Amino acid sequence: MGLPDPAFYTRTDADTVALMGRYRNYVKQILALTGTPAAKLDAESQAVIALETELARNAQSLAAQQPRSTTTRRSPPRTSTAAIATCSWMRS
């Protein structure tokens, strides 16, 4: 899905409807850049939005997701950098 919250695909308020219109135009631009013929842009963008909407209906909204724990242990930057430096692809 291209939008950050699945709720954008199902809400019907004016702001969301306007956002979806702008998103549909964006999808058309991407399809055009990838070589989709101009005559097929409307149908293809509609198919993309329909697929994303179906995925959104089955996805959990951002509001329903658990907040990320603030107690997640992270390595200090120096340790992380040292660990990455040992990777073979970093020595090339």
PDB file of N, CA, C and O in Angstrom:
ATOM      1  N   MET A   1       0.841  -1.181   0.000  1.00  0.00           N
ATOM      2  CA  MET A   1       0.000   0.000   0.000  1.00  0.00           C
ATOM      3  C   MET A   1       0.882   1.239   0.000  1.00  0.00           C
ATOM      4  O   MET A   1       1.919   1.276   0.662  1.00  0.00           O
ATOM      5  N   GLY A   2       0.472   2.224  -0.728  1.00  0.00           N
ATOM      6  CA  GLY A   2       1.265   3.427  -0.848  1.00  0.00           C
ATOM      7  C   GLY A   2       0.966   4.496   0.175  1.00  0.00           C
ATOM      8  O   GLY A   2       1.769   5.410   0.361  1.00  0.00           O
ATOM      9  N   LEU A   3      -0.165   4.405   0.843  1.00  0.00           N
ATOM     10  CA  LEU A   3      -0.523   5.399   1.852  1.00  0.00           C
ATOM     11  C   LEU A   3      -0.151   4.880   3.234  1.00  0.00           C
ATOM     12  O   LEU A   3      -0.155   3.669   3.457  1.00  0.00           O
ATOM     13  N   PRO A   4       0.170   5.776   4.166  1.00  0.00           N
ATOM     14  CA  PRO A   4       0.715   5.353   5.448  1.00  0.00           C
ATOM     15  C   PRO A   4      -0.266   4.639   6.386  1.00  0.00           C
ATOM     16  O   PRO A   4       0.169   3.882   7.253  1.00  0.00           O
ATOM     17  N   ASP A   5      -1.551   4.855   6.237  1.00  0.00           N
ATOM     18  CA  ASP A   5      -2.526   4.240   7.136  1.00  0.00           C
ATOM     19  C   ASP A   5      -3.632   3.592   6.307  1.00  0.00           C
ATOM     20  O   ASP A   5      -4.201   4.241   5.429  1.00  0.00           O
ATOM     21  N   PRO A   6      -3.942   2.329   6.570  1.00  0.00           N
ATOM     22  CA  PRO A   6      -5.015   1.664   5.831  1.00  0.00           C
ATOM     23  C   PRO A   6      -6.347   2.409   5.882  1.00  0.00           C
ATOM     24  O   PRO A   6      -7.171   2.261   4.979  1.00  0.00           O
ATOM     25  N   ALA A   7      -6.566   3.199   6.912  1.00  0.00           N
ATOM     26  CA  ALA A   7      -7.829   3.929   7.044  1.00  0.00           C
ATOM     27  C   ALA A   7      -8.037   4.924   5.904  1.00  0.00           C
ATOM     28  O   ALA A   7      -9.177   5.259   5.582  1.00  0.00           O
ATOM     29  N   PHE A   8      -6.961   5.396   5.293  1.00  0.00           N
ATOM     30  CA  PHE A   8      -7.108   6.338   4.177  1.00  0.00           C
ATOM     31  C   PHE A   8      -7.894   5.728   3.016  1.00  0.00           C
ATOM     32  O   PHE A   8      -8.554   6.452   2.270  1.00  0.00           O
ATOM     33  N   TYR A   9      -7.832   4.438   2.861  1.00  0.00           N
ATOM     34  CA  TYR A   9      -8.497   3.780   1.738  1.00  0.00           C
ATOM     35  C   TYR A   9      -9.994   3.598   1.958  1.00  0.00           C
ATOM     36  O   TYR A   9     -10.730   3.361   1.000  1.00  0.00           O
ATOM     37  N   THR A  10     -10.456   3.705   3.195  1.00  0.00           N
ATOM     38  CA  THR A  10     -11.856   3.404   3.472  1.00  0.00           C
ATOM     39  C   THR A  10     -12.649   4.584   4.021  1.00  0.00           C
ATOM     40  O   THR A  10     -13.878   4.540   4.048  1.00  0.00           O
ATOM     41  N   ARG A  11     -11.974   5.624   4.452  1.00  0.00           N
ATOM     42  CA  ARG A  11     -12.703   6.779   4.990  1.00  0.00           C
ATOM     43  C   ARG A  11     -13.353   7.553   3.849  1.00  0.00           C
ATOM     44  O   ARG A  11     -12.884   7.526   2.712  1.00  0.00           O
ATOM     45  N   THR A  12     -14.440   8.242   4.178  1.00  0.00           N
ATOM     46  CA  THR A  12     -15.183   8.967   3.144  1.00  0.00           C
ATOM     47  C   THR A  12     -15.316  10.461   3.428  1.00  0.00           C
ATOM     48  O   THR A  12     -16.092  11.143   2.759  1.00  0.00           O
ATOM     49  N   ASP A  13     -14.574  10.983   4.410  1.00  0.00           N
ATOM     50  CA  ASP A  13     -14.654  12.416   4.688  1.00  0.00           C
ATOM     51  C   ASP A  13     -13.999  13.197   3.536  1.00  0.00           C
ATOM     52  O   ASP A  13     -13.229  12.642   2.752  1.00  0.00           O
ATOM     53  N   ALA A  14     -14.315  14.465   3.456  1.00  0.00           N
ATOM     54  CA  ALA A  14     -13.871  15.295   2.322  1.00  0.00           C
ATOM     55  C   ALA A  14     -12.346  15.339   2.186  1.00  0.00           C
ATOM     56  O   ALA A  14     -11.823  15.263   1.074  1.00  0.00           O
ATOM     57  N   ASP A  15     -11.639  15.460   3.297  1.00  0.00           N
ATOM     58  CA  ASP A  15     -10.179  15.527   3.225  1.00  0.00           C
ATOM     59  C   ASP A  15      -9.586  14.234   2.664  1.00  0.00           C
ATOM     60  O   ASP A  15      -8.654  14.269   1.860  1.00  0.00           O
ATOM     61  N   THR A  16     -10.129  13.103   3.091  1.00  0.00           N
ATOM     62  CA  THR A  16      -9.617  11.816   2.621  1.00  0.00           C
ATOM     63  C   THR A  16      -9.959  11.594   1.154  1.00  0.00           C
ATOM     64  O   THR A  16      -9.145  11.063   0.399  1.00  0.00           O
ATOM     65  N   VAL A  17     -11.149  11.994   0.753  1.00  0.00           N
ATOM     66  CA  VAL A  17     -11.543  11.871  -0.657  1.00  0.00           C
ATOM     67  C   VAL A  17     -10.608  12.710  -1.527  1.00  0.00           C
ATOM     68  O   VAL A  17     -10.198  12.269  -2.601  1.00  0.00           O
ATOM     69  N   ALA A  18     -10.268  13.919  -1.068  1.00  0.00           N
ATOM     70  CA  ALA A  18      -9.332  14.776  -1.817  1.00  0.00           C
ATOM     71  C   ALA A  18      -7.943  14.134  -1.864  1.00  0.00           C
ATOM     72  O   ALA A  18      -7.283  14.151  -2.903  1.00  0.00           O
ATOM     73  N   LEU A  19      -7.508  13.574  -0.748  1.00  0.00           N
ATOM     74  CA  LEU A  19      -6.210  12.899  -0.702  1.00  0.00           C
ATOM     75  C   LEU A  19      -6.177  11.731  -1.676  1.00  0.00           C
ATOM     76  O   LEU A  19      -5.190  11.550  -2.390  1.00  0.00           O
ATOM     77  N   MET A  20      -7.231  10.943  -1.715  1.00  0.00           N
ATOM     78  CA  MET A  20      -7.285   9.800  -2.625  1.00  0.00           C
ATOM     79  C   MET A  20      -7.256  10.252  -4.078  1.00  0.00           C
ATOM     80  O   MET A  20      -6.682   9.566  -4.923  1.00  0.00           O
ATOM     81  N   GLY A  21      -7.862  11.388  -4.383  1.00  0.00           N
ATOM     82  CA  GLY A  21      -7.792  11.936  -5.744  1.00  0.00           C
ATOM     83  C   GLY A  21      -6.362  12.285  -6.128  1.00  0.00           C
ATOM     84  O   GLY A  21      -5.920  12.004  -7.242  1.00  0.00           O
ATOM     85  N   ARG A  22      -5.637  12.905  -5.188  1.00  0.00           N
ATOM     86  CA  ARG A  22      -4.234  13.235  -5.448  1.00  0.00           C
ATOM     87  C   ARG A  22      -3.397  11.967  -5.553  1.00  0.00           C
ATOM     88  O   ARG A  22      -2.483  11.889  -6.374  1.00  0.00           O
ATOM     89  N   TYR A  23      -3.709  10.973  -4.722  1.00  0.00           N
ATOM     90  CA  TYR A  23      -2.967   9.712  -4.759  1.00  0.00           C
ATOM     91  C   TYR A  23      -3.218   8.980  -6.081  1.00  0.00           C
ATOM     92  O   TYR A  23      -2.293   8.400  -6.650  1.00  0.00           O
ATOM     93  N   ARG A  24      -4.454   9.003  -6.570  1.00  0.00           N
ATOM     94  CA  ARG A  24      -4.780   8.368  -7.844  1.00  0.00           C
ATOM     95  C   ARG A  24      -3.968   9.008  -8.974  1.00  0.00           C
ATOM     96  O   ARG A  24      -3.465   8.309  -9.854  1.00  0.00           O
ATOM     97  N   ASN A  25      -3.842  10.338  -8.946  1.00  0.00           N
ATOM     98  CA  ASN A  25      -3.024  11.028  -9.952  1.00  0.00           C
ATOM     99  C   ASN A  25      -1.559  10.621  -9.842  1.00  0.00           C
ATOM    100  O   ASN A  25      -0.879  10.463 -10.856  1.00  0.00           O
ATOM    101  N   TYR A  26      -1.076  10.451  -8.622  1.00  0.00           N
ATOM    102  CA  TYR A  26       0.299  10.006  -8.399  1.00  0.00           C
ATOM    103  C   TYR A  26       0.509   8.606  -8.984  1.00  0.00           C
ATOM    104  O   TYR A  26       1.512   8.347  -9.648  1.00  0.00           O
ATOM    105  N   VAL A  27      -0.443   7.713  -8.733  1.00  0.00           N
ATOM    106  CA  VAL A  27      -0.345   6.349  -9.267  1.00  0.00           C
ATOM    107  C   VAL A  27      -0.315   6.395 -10.790  1.00  0.00           C
ATOM    108  O   VAL A  27       0.443   5.657 -11.417  1.00  0.00           O
ATOM    109  N   LYS A  28      -1.127   7.248 -11.383  1.00  0.00           N
ATOM    110  CA  LYS A  28      -1.116   7.399 -12.850  1.00  0.00           C
ATOM    111  C   LYS A  28       0.257   7.857 -13.341  1.00  0.00           C
ATOM    112  O   LYS A  28       0.758   7.356 -14.347  1.00  0.00           O
ATOM    113  N   GLN A  29       0.859   8.801 -12.635  1.00  0.00           N
ATOM    114  CA  GLN A  29       2.179   9.291 -13.032  1.00  0.00           C
ATOM    115  C   GLN A  29       3.215   8.176 -12.968  1.00  0.00           C
ATOM    116  O   GLN A  29       4.040   8.037 -13.871  1.00  0.00           O
ATOM    117  N   ILE A  30       3.173   7.390 -11.912  1.00  0.00           N
ATOM    118  CA  ILE A  30       4.119   6.280 -11.764  1.00  0.00           C
ATOM    119  C   ILE A  30       3.911   5.261 -12.886  1.00  0.00           C
ATOM    120  O   ILE A  30       4.874   4.780 -13.483  1.00  0.00           O
ATOM    121  N   LEU A  31       2.657   4.941 -13.163  1.00  0.00           N
ATOM    122  CA  LEU A  31       2.367   3.996 -14.244  1.00  0.00           C
ATOM    123  C   LEU A  31       2.851   4.528 -15.592  1.00  0.00           C
ATOM    124  O   LEU A  31       3.391   3.780 -16.406  1.00  0.00           O
ATOM    125  N   ALA A  32       2.655   5.817 -15.816  1.00  0.00           N
ATOM    126  CA  ALA A  32       3.114   6.421 -17.077  1.00  0.00           C
ATOM    127  C   ALA A  32       4.638   6.343 -17.181  1.00  0.00           C
ATOM    128  O   ALA A  32       5.179   6.052 -18.248  1.00  0.00           O
ATOM    129  N   LEU A  33       5.319   6.602 -16.074  1.00  0.00           N
ATOM    130  CA  LEU A  33       6.781   6.539 -16.079  1.00  0.00           C
ATOM    131  C   LEU A  33       7.307   5.129 -16.308  1.00  0.00           C
ATOM    132  O   LEU A  33       8.427   4.950 -16.786  1.00  0.00           O
ATOM    133  N   THR A  34       6.501   4.128 -15.968  1.00  0.00           N
ATOM    134  CA  THR A  34       6.935   2.742 -16.156  1.00  0.00           C
ATOM    135  C   THR A  34       6.499   2.178 -17.504  1.00  0.00           C
ATOM    136  O   THR A  34       6.677   0.989 -17.771  1.00  0.00           O
ATOM    137  N   GLY A  35       5.924   3.036 -18.356  1.00  0.00           N
ATOM    138  CA  GLY A  35       5.619   2.611 -19.715  1.00  0.00           C
ATOM    139  C   GLY A  35       4.183   2.211 -19.989  1.00  0.00           C
ATOM    140  O   GLY A  35       3.890   1.711 -21.075  1.00  0.00           O
ATOM    141  N   THR A  36       3.287   2.412 -19.052  1.00  0.00           N
ATOM    142  CA  THR A  36       1.878   2.102 -19.304  1.00  0.00           C
ATOM    143  C   THR A  36       1.343   3.064 -20.364  1.00  0.00           C
ATOM    144  O   THR A  36       1.520   4.276 -20.240  1.00  0.00           O
ATOM    145  N   PRO A  37       0.698   2.546 -21.393  1.00  0.00           N
ATOM    146  CA  PRO A  37       0.141   3.417 -22.436  1.00  0.00           C
ATOM    147  C   PRO A  37      -0.900   4.384 -21.851  1.00  0.00           C
ATOM    148  O   PRO A  37      -1.647   4.024 -20.941  1.00  0.00           O
ATOM    149  N   ALA A  38      -0.939   5.595 -22.374  1.00  0.00           N
ATOM    150  CA  ALA A  38      -1.855   6.627 -21.872  1.00  0.00           C
ATOM    151  C   ALA A  38      -3.305   6.161 -21.867  1.00  0.00           C
ATOM    152  O   ALA A  38      -4.066   6.515 -20.966  1.00  0.00           O
ATOM    153  N   ALA A  39      -3.691   5.374 -22.858  1.00  0.00           N
ATOM    154  CA  ALA A  39      -5.071   4.902 -22.954  1.00  0.00           C
ATOM    155  C   ALA A  39      -5.444   3.948 -21.811  1.00  0.00           C
ATOM    156  O   ALA A  39      -6.627   3.752 -21.530  1.00  0.00           O
ATOM    157  N   LYS A  40      -4.453   3.363 -21.162  1.00  0.00           N
ATOM    158  CA  LYS A  40      -4.724   2.404 -20.093  1.00  0.00           C
ATOM    159  C   LYS A  40      -4.508   2.975 -18.692  1.00  0.00           C
ATOM    160  O   LYS A  40      -4.747   2.277 -17.706  1.00  0.00           O
ATOM    161  N   LEU A  41      -4.065   4.219 -18.582  1.00  0.00           N
ATOM    162  CA  LEU A  41      -3.720   4.780 -17.276  1.00  0.00           C
ATOM    163  C   LEU A  41      -4.894   4.802 -16.305  1.00  0.00           C
ATOM    164  O   LEU A  41      -4.737   4.443 -15.138  1.00  0.00           O
ATOM    165  N   ASP A  42      -6.072   5.218 -16.774  1.00  0.00           N
ATOM    166  CA  ASP A  42      -7.225   5.268 -15.874  1.00  0.00           C
ATOM    167  C   ASP A  42      -7.577   3.886 -15.335  1.00  0.00           C
ATOM    168  O   ASP A  42      -7.761   3.714 -14.130  1.00  0.00           O
ATOM    169  N   ALA A  43      -7.670   2.913 -16.215  1.00  0.00           N
ATOM    170  CA  ALA A  43      -8.042   1.561 -15.803  1.00  0.00           C
ATOM    171  C   ALA A  43      -6.987   0.927 -14.907  1.00  0.00           C
ATOM    172  O   ALA A  43      -7.305   0.278 -13.911  1.00  0.00           O
ATOM    173  N   GLU A  44      -5.724   1.126 -15.281  1.00  0.00           N
ATOM    174  CA  GLU A  44      -4.640   0.526 -14.490  1.00  0.00           C
ATOM    175  C   GLU A  44      -4.526   1.171 -13.114  1.00  0.00           C
ATOM    176  O   GLU A  44      -4.310   0.471 -12.124  1.00  0.00           O
ATOM    177  N   SER A  45      -4.666   2.487 -13.036  1.00  0.00           N
ATOM    178  CA  SER A  45      -4.592   3.150 -11.727  1.00  0.00           C
ATOM    179  C   SER A  45      -5.775   2.742 -10.859  1.00  0.00           C
ATOM    180  O   SER A  45      -5.633   2.585  -9.646  1.00  0.00           O
ATOM    181  N   GLN A  46      -6.931   2.571 -11.470  1.00  0.00           N
ATOM    182  CA  GLN A  46      -8.104   2.108 -10.729  1.00  0.00           C
ATOM    183  C   GLN A  46      -7.864   0.692 -10.186  1.00  0.00           C
ATOM    184  O   GLN A  46      -8.270   0.379  -9.067  1.00  0.00           O
ATOM    185  N   ALA A  47      -7.218  -0.146 -10.966  1.00  0.00           N
ATOM    186  CA  ALA A  47      -6.920  -1.510 -10.518  1.00  0.00           C
ATOM    187  C   ALA A  47      -5.923  -1.498  -9.357  1.00  0.00           C
ATOM    188  O   ALA A  47      -6.059  -2.275  -8.412  1.00  0.00           O
ATOM    189  N   VAL A  48      -4.931  -0.622  -9.428  1.00  0.00           N
ATOM    190  CA  VAL A  48      -3.949  -0.515  -8.333  1.00  0.00           C
ATOM    191  C   VAL A  48      -4.642  -0.058  -7.056  1.00  0.00           C
ATOM    192  O   VAL A  48      -4.430  -0.638  -5.991  1.00  0.00           O
ATOM    193  N   ILE A  49      -5.464   0.971  -7.159  1.00  0.00           N
ATOM    194  CA  ILE A  49      -6.171   1.497  -5.982  1.00  0.00           C
ATOM    195  C   ILE A  49      -7.123   0.440  -5.424  1.00  0.00           C
ATOM    196  O   ILE A  49      -7.244   0.304  -4.207  1.00  0.00           O
ATOM    197  N   ALA A  50      -7.796  -0.304  -6.291  1.00  0.00           N
ATOM    198  CA  ALA A  50      -8.708  -1.358  -5.832  1.00  0.00           C
ATOM    199  C   ALA A  50      -7.954  -2.448  -5.071  1.00  0.00           C
ATOM    200  O   ALA A  50      -8.420  -2.926  -4.037  1.00  0.00           O
ATOM    201  N   LEU A  51      -6.795  -2.835  -5.586  1.00  0.00           N
ATOM    202  CA  LEU A  51      -5.980  -3.839  -4.906  1.00  0.00           C
ATOM    203  C   LEU A  51      -5.513  -3.320  -3.550  1.00  0.00           C
ATOM    204  O   LEU A  51      -5.608  -4.029  -2.548  1.00  0.00           O
ATOM    205  N   GLU A  52      -5.015  -2.098  -3.513  1.00  0.00           N
ATOM    206  CA  GLU A  52      -4.558  -1.521  -2.257  1.00  0.00           C
ATOM    207  C   GLU A  52      -5.709  -1.364  -1.263  1.00  0.00           C
ATOM    208  O   GLU A  52      -5.521  -1.556  -0.062  1.00  0.00           O
ATOM    209  N   THR A  53      -6.892  -1.020  -1.756  1.00  0.00           N
ATOM    210  CA  THR A  53      -8.057  -0.885  -0.883  1.00  0.00           C
ATOM    211  C   THR A  53      -8.426  -2.229  -0.269  1.00  0.00           C
ATOM    212  O   THR A  53      -8.762  -2.297   0.914  1.00  0.00           O
ATOM    213  N   GLU A  54      -8.367  -3.287  -1.051  1.00  0.00           N
ATOM    214  CA  GLU A  54      -8.650  -4.627  -0.531  1.00  0.00           C
ATOM    215  C   GLU A  54      -7.623  -5.016   0.529  1.00  0.00           C
ATOM    216  O   GLU A  54      -7.979  -5.573   1.568  1.00  0.00           O
ATOM    217  N   LEU A  55      -6.360  -4.724   0.268  1.00  0.00           N
ATOM    218  CA  LEU A  55      -5.325  -4.987   1.269  1.00  0.00           C
ATOM    219  C   LEU A  55      -5.582  -4.175   2.541  1.00  0.00           C
ATOM    220  O   LEU A  55      -5.420  -4.681   3.651  1.00  0.00           O
ATOM    221  N   ALA A  56      -5.982  -2.918   2.369  1.00  0.00           N
ATOM    222  CA  ALA A  56      -6.239  -2.047   3.517  1.00  0.00           C
ATOM    223  C   ALA A  56      -7.397  -2.560   4.365  1.00  0.00           C
ATOM    224  O   ALA A  56      -7.368  -2.443   5.590  1.00  0.00           O
ATOM    225  N   ARG A  57      -8.403  -3.120   3.729  1.00  0.00           N
ATOM    226  CA  ARG A  57      -9.544  -3.650   4.485  1.00  0.00           C
ATOM    227  C   ARG A  57      -9.133  -4.799   5.402  1.00  0.00           C
ATOM    228  O   ARG A  57      -9.777  -5.051   6.420  1.00  0.00           O
ATOM    229  N   ASN A  58      -8.073  -5.482   5.040  1.00  0.00           N
ATOM    230  CA  ASN A  58      -7.605  -6.617   5.830  1.00  0.00           C
ATOM    231  C   ASN A  58      -6.397  -6.277   6.704  1.00  0.00           C
ATOM    232  O   ASN A  58      -5.871  -7.142   7.403  1.00  0.00           O
ATOM    233  N   ALA A  59      -5.965  -5.029   6.664  1.00  0.00           N
ATOM    234  CA  ALA A  59      -4.799  -4.609   7.444  1.00  0.00           C
ATOM    235  C   ALA A  59      -5.250  -3.935   8.735  1.00  0.00           C
ATOM    236  O   ALA A  59      -6.382  -3.468   8.855  1.00  0.00           O
ATOM    237  N   GLN A  60      -4.349  -3.901   9.674  1.00  0.00           N
ATOM    238  CA  GLN A  60      -4.617  -3.237  10.938  1.00  0.00           C
ATOM    239  C   GLN A  60      -4.275  -1.758  10.798  1.00  0.00           C
ATOM    240  O   GLN A  60      -3.208  -1.412  10.289  1.00  0.00           O
ATOM    241  N   SER A  61      -5.171  -0.887  11.245  1.00  0.00           N
ATOM    242  CA  SER A  61      -4.916   0.548  11.138  1.00  0.00           C
ATOM    243  C   SER A  61      -3.794   0.946  12.086  1.00  0.00           C
ATOM    244  O   SER A  61      -3.489   0.229  13.039  1.00  0.00           O
ATOM    245  N   LEU A  62      -3.193   2.079  11.821  1.00  0.00           N
ATOM    246  CA  LEU A  62      -2.125   2.569  12.677  1.00  0.00           C
ATOM    247  C   LEU A  62      -2.625   2.805  14.093  1.00  0.00           C
ATOM    248  O   LEU A  62      -1.895   2.570  15.056  1.00  0.00           O
ATOM    249  N   ALA A  63      -3.858   3.267  14.227  1.00  0.00           N
ATOM    250  CA  ALA A  63      -4.412   3.533  15.554  1.00  0.00           C
ATOM    251  C   ALA A  63      -4.553   2.259  16.373  1.00  0.00           C
ATOM    252  O   ALA A  63      -4.462   2.297  17.600  1.00  0.00           O
ATOM    253  N   ALA A  64      -4.773   1.135  15.709  1.00  0.00           N
ATOM    254  CA  ALA A  64      -4.971  -0.128  16.419  1.00  0.00           C
ATOM    255  C   ALA A  64      -3.669  -0.856  16.727  1.00  0.00           C
ATOM    256  O   ALA A  64      -3.653  -1.799  17.518  1.00  0.00           O
ATOM    257  N   GLN A  65      -2.588  -0.424  16.108  1.00  0.00           N
ATOM    258  CA  GLN A  65      -1.311  -1.095  16.321  1.00  0.00           C
ATOM    259  C   GLN A  65      -0.742  -0.742  17.687  1.00  0.00           C
ATOM    260  O   GLN A  65      -0.977   0.348  18.210  1.00  0.00           O
ATOM    261  N   GLN A  66      -0.003  -1.664  18.246  1.00  0.00           N
ATOM    262  CA  GLN A  66       0.647  -1.436  19.530  1.00  0.00           C
ATOM    263  C   GLN A  66       1.710  -0.360  19.371  1.00  0.00           C
ATOM    264  O   GLN A  66       2.448  -0.358  18.386  1.00  0.00           O
ATOM    265  N   PRO A  67       1.795   0.562  20.339  1.00  0.00           N
ATOM    266  CA  PRO A  67       2.881   1.542  20.260  1.00  0.00           C
ATOM    267  C   PRO A  67       4.223   0.850  20.439  1.00  0.00           C
ATOM    268  O   PRO A  67       4.343  -0.124  21.182  1.00  0.00           O
ATOM    269  N   ARG A  68       5.209   1.359  19.759  1.00  0.00           N
ATOM    270  CA  ARG A  68       6.545   0.782  19.866  1.00  0.00           C
ATOM    271  C   ARG A  68       7.086   1.026  21.269  1.00  0.00           C
ATOM    272  O   ARG A  68       6.975   2.125  21.812  1.00  0.00           O
ATOM    273  N   SER A  69       7.655   0.012  21.827  1.00  0.00           N
ATOM    274  CA  SER A  69       8.191   0.109  23.173  1.00  0.00           C
ATOM    275  C   SER A  69       9.349   1.086  23.215  1.00  0.00           C
ATOM    276  O   SER A  69      10.212   1.088  22.338  1.00  0.00           O
ATOM    277  N   THR A  70       9.356   1.910  24.237  1.00  0.00           N
ATOM    278  CA  THR A  70      10.464   2.850  24.406  1.00  0.00           C
ATOM    279  C   THR A  70      11.614   2.204  25.171  1.00  0.00           C
ATOM    280  O   THR A  70      12.657   2.823  25.379  1.00  0.00           O
ATOM    281  N   THR A  71      11.415   0.956  25.586  1.00  0.00           N
ATOM    282  CA  THR A  71      12.458   0.267  26.342  1.00  0.00           C
ATOM    283  C   THR A  71      13.261  -0.682  25.463  1.00  0.00           C
ATOM    284  O   THR A  71      14.047  -1.480  25.973  1.00  0.00           O
ATOM    285  N   THR A  72      13.073  -0.605  24.150  1.00  0.00           N
ATOM    286  CA  THR A  72      13.824  -1.461  23.242  1.00  0.00           C
ATOM    287  C   THR A  72      15.307  -1.190  23.419  1.00  0.00           C
ATOM    288  O   THR A  72      15.747  -0.041  23.363  1.00  0.00           O
ATOM    289  N   ARG A  73      16.068  -2.234  23.629  1.00  0.00           N
ATOM    290  CA  ARG A  73      17.504  -2.070  23.837  1.00  0.00           C
ATOM    291  C   ARG A  73      18.193  -1.867  22.494  1.00  0.00           C
ATOM    292  O   ARG A  73      18.008  -2.641  21.555  1.00  0.00           O
ATOM    293  N   ARG A  74      18.967  -0.840  22.430  1.00  0.00           N
ATOM    294  CA  ARG A  74      19.726  -0.544  21.218  1.00  0.00           C
ATOM    295  C   ARG A  74      21.194  -0.475  21.574  1.00  0.00           C
ATOM    296  O   ARG A  74      21.566  -0.056  22.670  1.00  0.00           O
ATOM    297  N   SER A  75      22.014  -0.887  20.640  1.00  0.00           N
ATOM    298  CA  SER A  75      23.459  -0.816  20.849  1.00  0.00           C
ATOM    299  C   SER A  75      23.916   0.620  20.702  1.00  0.00           C
ATOM    300  O   SER A  75      23.371   1.372  19.894  1.00  0.00           O
ATOM    301  N   PRO A  76      24.918   1.005  21.483  1.00  0.00           N
ATOM    302  CA  PRO A  76      25.472   2.351  21.286  1.00  0.00           C
ATOM    303  C   PRO A  76      26.058   2.461  19.881  1.00  0.00           C
ATOM    304  O   PRO A  76      26.497   1.451  19.330  1.00  0.00           O
ATOM    305  N   PRO A  77      26.080   3.641  19.290  1.00  0.00           N
ATOM    306  CA  PRO A  77      26.577   3.796  17.922  1.00  0.00           C
ATOM    307  C   PRO A  77      27.979   3.235  17.705  1.00  0.00           C
ATOM    308  O   PRO A  77      28.249   2.646  16.658  1.00  0.00           O
ATOM    309  N   ARG A  78      28.876   3.409  18.680  1.00  0.00           N
ATOM    310  CA  ARG A  78      30.239   2.927  18.515  1.00  0.00           C
ATOM    311  C   ARG A  78      30.261   1.408  18.344  1.00  0.00           C
ATOM    312  O   ARG A  78      31.006   0.886  17.514  1.00  0.00           O
ATOM    313  N   THR A  79      29.449   0.702  19.125  1.00  0.00           N
ATOM    314  CA  THR A  79      29.381  -0.750  19.023  1.00  0.00           C
ATOM    315  C   THR A  79      28.799  -1.161  17.671  1.00  0.00           C
ATOM    316  O   THR A  79      29.304  -2.078  17.024  1.00  0.00           O
ATOM    317  N   SER A  80      27.749  -0.484  17.255  1.00  0.00           N
ATOM    318  CA  SER A  80      27.125  -0.814  15.977  1.00  0.00           C
ATOM    319  C   SER A  80      28.086  -0.595  14.826  1.00  0.00           C
ATOM    320  O   SER A  80      28.162  -1.423  13.919  1.00  0.00           O
ATOM    321  N   THR A  81      28.819   0.502  14.848  1.00  0.00           N
ATOM    322  CA  THR A  81      29.777   0.802  13.788  1.00  0.00           C
ATOM    323  C   THR A  81      30.881  -0.245  13.764  1.00  0.00           C
ATOM    324  O   THR A  81      31.301  -0.682  12.693  1.00  0.00           O
ATOM    325  N   ALA A  82      31.351  -0.648  14.937  1.00  0.00           N
ATOM    326  CA  ALA A  82      32.394  -1.663  15.002  1.00  0.00           C
ATOM    327  C   ALA A  82      31.893  -2.990  14.457  1.00  0.00           C
ATOM    328  O   ALA A  82      32.621  -3.697  13.760  1.00  0.00           O
ATOM    329  N   ALA A  83      30.666  -3.320  14.771  1.00  0.00           N
ATOM    330  CA  ALA A  83      30.103  -4.583  14.287  1.00  0.00           C
ATOM    331  C   ALA A  83      29.941  -4.560  12.772  1.00  0.00           C
ATOM    332  O   ALA A  83      30.209  -5.559  12.104  1.00  0.00           O
ATOM    333  N   ILE A  84      29.510  -3.448  12.236  1.00  0.00           N
ATOM    334  CA  ILE A  84      29.319  -3.336  10.792  1.00  0.00           C
ATOM    335  C   ILE A  84      30.665  -3.384  10.070  1.00  0.00           C
ATOM    336  O   ILE A  84      30.768  -3.963   8.988  1.00  0.00           O
ATOM    337  N   ALA A  85      31.690  -2.781  10.660  1.00  0.00           N
ATOM    338  CA  ALA A  85      33.010  -2.741  10.030  1.00  0.00           C
ATOM    339  C   ALA A  85      33.602  -4.133   9.840  1.00  0.00           C
ATOM    340  O   ALA A  85      34.493  -4.313   9.010  1.00  0.00           O
ATOM    341  N   THR A  86      33.122  -5.117  10.593  1.00  0.00           N
ATOM    342  CA  THR A  86      33.636  -6.479  10.452  1.00  0.00           C
ATOM    343  C   THR A  86      32.997  -7.224   9.295  1.00  0.00           C
ATOM    344  O   THR A  86      33.453  -8.307   8.930  1.00  0.00           O
ATOM    345  N   CYS A  87      31.944  -6.658   8.712  1.00  0.00           N
ATOM    346  CA  CYS A  87      31.277  -7.310   7.579  1.00  0.00           C
ATOM    347  C   CYS A  87      32.188  -7.270   6.355  1.00  0.00           C
ATOM    348  O   CYS A  87      32.836  -6.258   6.086  1.00  0.00           O
ATOM    349  N   SER A  88      32.230  -8.368   5.627  1.00  0.00           N
ATOM    350  CA  SER A  88      33.118  -8.457   4.469  1.00  0.00           C
ATOM    351  C   SER A  88      32.790  -7.407   3.404  1.00  0.00           C
ATOM    352  O   SER A  88      33.700  -6.903   2.746  1.00  0.00           O
ATOM    353  N   TRP A  89      31.531  -7.074   3.224  1.00  0.00           N
ATOM    354  CA  TRP A  89      31.169  -6.116   2.194  1.00  0.00           C
ATOM    355  C   TRP A  89      31.629  -4.709   2.531  1.00  0.00           C
ATOM    356  O   TRP A  89      31.704  -3.858   1.645  1.00  0.00           O
ATOM    357  N   MET A  90      31.941  -4.444   3.808  1.00  0.00           N
ATOM    358  CA  MET A  90      32.416  -3.126   4.201  1.00  0.00           C
ATOM    359  C   MET A  90      33.920  -2.974   3.920  1.00  0.00           C
ATOM    360  O   MET A  90      34.411  -1.846   3.859  1.00  0.00           O
ATOM    361  N   ARG A  91      34.653  -4.063   3.750  1.00  0.00           N
ATOM    362  CA  ARG A  91      36.090  -4.004   3.567  1.00  0.00           C
ATOM    363  C   ARG A  91      36.487  -3.897   2.105  1.00  0.00           C
ATOM    364  O   ARG A  91      37.678  -3.781   1.814  1.00  0.00           O
ATOM    365  N   SER A  92      35.558  -3.931   1.188  1.00  0.00           N
ATOM    366  CA  SER A  92      35.886  -3.917  -0.242  1.00  0.00           C
ATOM    367  C   SER A  92      36.466  -2.608  -0.673  1.00  0.00           C
ATOM    368  O   SER A  92      36.795  -2.434  -1.846  1.00  0.00           O
TER     369      SER A  92
END
